[in-house]
Amino acid sequence: MMKKLFGRARSTAPDAGTHEASAEEQLLRVLIQDYCHQQHVRLKDMMEMMERQIIYLVLEESGGNQRTAARMLGVKPNTLHYKIHRMGLVPVQKYVMVEDLAGGGEELGPRGGH
Protein backbone atom coordinates (compact mmCIF):
# COMPACT_ATOMS: atom_id res chain seq x y z
CA MET A 1 0.00 0.00 0.00
CA MET A 2 2.78 2.46 0.92
CA LYS A 3 4.58 1.76 -2.37
CA LYS A 4 1.35 2.49 -4.25
CA LEU A 5 0.88 5.79 -2.38
CA PHE A 6 4.51 6.82 -2.86
CA GLY A 7 4.15 6.01 -6.58
CA ARG A 8 1.10 8.27 -6.78
CA ALA A 9 2.87 10.99 -4.80
CA ARG A 10 5.94 10.97 -7.03
CA SER A 11 3.82 11.22 -10.18
CA THR A 12 2.26 14.45 -8.87
CA ALA A 13 4.33 17.31 -10.28
CA PRO A 14 4.71 20.48 -8.20
CA ASP A 15 3.04 23.68 -9.41
CA ALA A 16 5.10 26.08 -11.51
CA GLY A 17 7.13 28.49 -9.40
CA THR A 18 7.14 26.34 -6.26
CA HIS A 19 9.93 24.38 -4.60
CA GLU A 20 10.51 20.74 -5.49
CA ALA A 21 8.41 18.77 -3.00
CA SER A 22 9.92 15.72 -1.31
CA ALA A 23 8.27 12.32 -1.66
CA GLU A 24 6.89 12.72 1.88
CA GLU A 25 5.35 16.10 1.07
CA GLN A 26 3.85 14.72 -2.12
CA LEU A 27 2.46 11.69 -0.27
CA LEU A 28 0.93 13.93 2.37
CA ARG A 29 -0.65 16.08 -0.35
CA VAL A 30 -2.20 13.01 -2.03
CA LEU A 31 -3.53 11.66 1.27
CA ILE A 32 -5.05 14.99 2.27
CA GLN A 33 -6.63 15.56 -1.13
CA ASP A 34 -8.17 12.09 -1.18
CA TYR A 35 -9.51 12.45 2.34
CA CYS A 36 -10.86 15.98 1.87
CA HIS A 37 -12.72 14.96 -1.26
CA GLN A 38 -14.53 12.26 0.74
CA GLN A 39 -15.69 14.24 3.77
CA HIS A 40 -15.53 17.49 5.73
CA VAL A 41 -13.40 17.32 8.87
CA ARG A 42 -11.70 19.68 11.33
CA LEU A 43 -7.94 20.14 11.02
CA LYS A 44 -7.27 18.77 14.53
CA ASP A 45 -9.28 15.62 13.78
CA MET A 46 -7.48 15.17 10.45
CA MET A 47 -4.05 15.54 12.07
CA GLU A 48 -4.93 12.99 14.76
CA MET A 49 -6.24 10.57 12.15
CA MET A 50 -3.09 10.92 10.05
CA GLU A 51 -0.80 10.52 13.07
CA ARG A 52 -2.70 7.38 14.06
CA GLN A 53 -2.42 5.90 10.56
CA ILE A 54 1.29 6.70 10.32
CA ILE A 55 1.99 5.11 13.72
CA TYR A 56 -0.09 2.08 12.73
CA LEU A 57 1.81 1.63 9.45
CA VAL A 58 5.23 2.09 11.08
CA LEU A 59 4.34 -0.43 13.80
CA GLU A 60 3.35 -2.92 11.11
CA GLU A 61 6.60 -2.24 9.24
CA SER A 62 8.64 -2.76 12.42
CA GLY A 63 6.85 -6.01 13.25
CA GLY A 64 5.34 -4.39 16.35
CA ASN A 65 8.74 -3.47 17.82
CA GLN A 66 8.04 -0.16 19.54
CA ARG A 67 11.71 0.83 19.94
CA THR A 68 12.33 0.34 16.22
CA ALA A 69 9.11 2.17 15.35
CA ALA A 70 10.06 5.07 17.66
CA ARG A 71 13.47 5.31 15.99
CA MET A 72 11.84 5.32 12.54
CA LEU A 73 9.43 8.08 13.62
CA GLY A 74 12.10 10.14 15.37
CA VAL A 75 10.37 10.09 18.77
CA LYS A 76 11.28 8.66 22.17
CA PRO A 77 9.95 5.15 22.90
CA ASN A 78 7.99 6.48 25.90
CA THR A 79 6.28 9.05 23.67
CA LEU A 80 5.32 6.38 21.14
CA HIS A 81 4.07 4.06 23.92
CA TYR A 82 1.85 6.88 25.26
CA LYS A 83 0.46 7.62 21.80
CA ILE A 84 -0.22 3.93 21.11
CA HIS A 85 -2.35 3.65 24.25
CA ARG A 86 -4.03 7.04 23.80
CA MET A 87 -5.01 6.15 20.21
CA GLY A 88 -6.33 2.72 21.08
CA LEU A 89 -3.84 0.66 19.08
CA VAL A 90 -3.51 -2.83 20.57
CA PRO A 91 -1.23 -5.76 19.69
CA VAL A 92 -3.01 -8.85 18.33
CA GLN A 93 -0.26 -10.74 16.48
CA LYS A 94 0.28 -7.34 14.90
CA TYR A 95 -1.05 -3.90 15.80
CA VAL A 96 -4.68 -3.34 14.83
CA MET A 97 -7.19 -0.58 15.28
CA VAL A 98 -9.64 -1.23 18.14
CA GLU A 99 -12.63 -0.64 15.87
CA ASP A 100 -11.28 -3.33 13.50
CA LEU A 101 -11.52 -5.84 16.35
CA ALA A 102 -15.16 -4.93 16.93
CA GLY A 103 -15.85 -5.19 13.18
CA GLY A 104 -15.69 -8.96 13.07
CA GLY A 105 -11.95 -9.66 13.09
CA GLU A 106 -11.94 -11.94 10.04
CA GLU A 107 -8.23 -11.31 9.47
CA LEU A 108 -6.96 -12.14 12.96
CA GLY A 109 -5.44 -15.46 11.97
CA PRO A 110 -5.06 -18.66 14.02
CA ARG A 111 -5.20 -17.04 17.47
CA GLY A 112 -8.20 -14.97 16.46
CA GLY A 113 -10.41 -18.02 16.13
CA HIS A 114 -10.23 -18.56 12.36
PyMOL commands that set and color helices and strands:
alter all, ss='L'
color gray80, all
select helices_A, chain A and resi 2-11+23-38+43-61+66-73+77-87+98-102+110-112
alter helices_A, ss='H'
color red, helices_A
select strands_A, chain A and resi 89-91+95-97
alter strands_A, ss='S'
color yellow, strands_A
deselect
rebuild
show_as cartoon
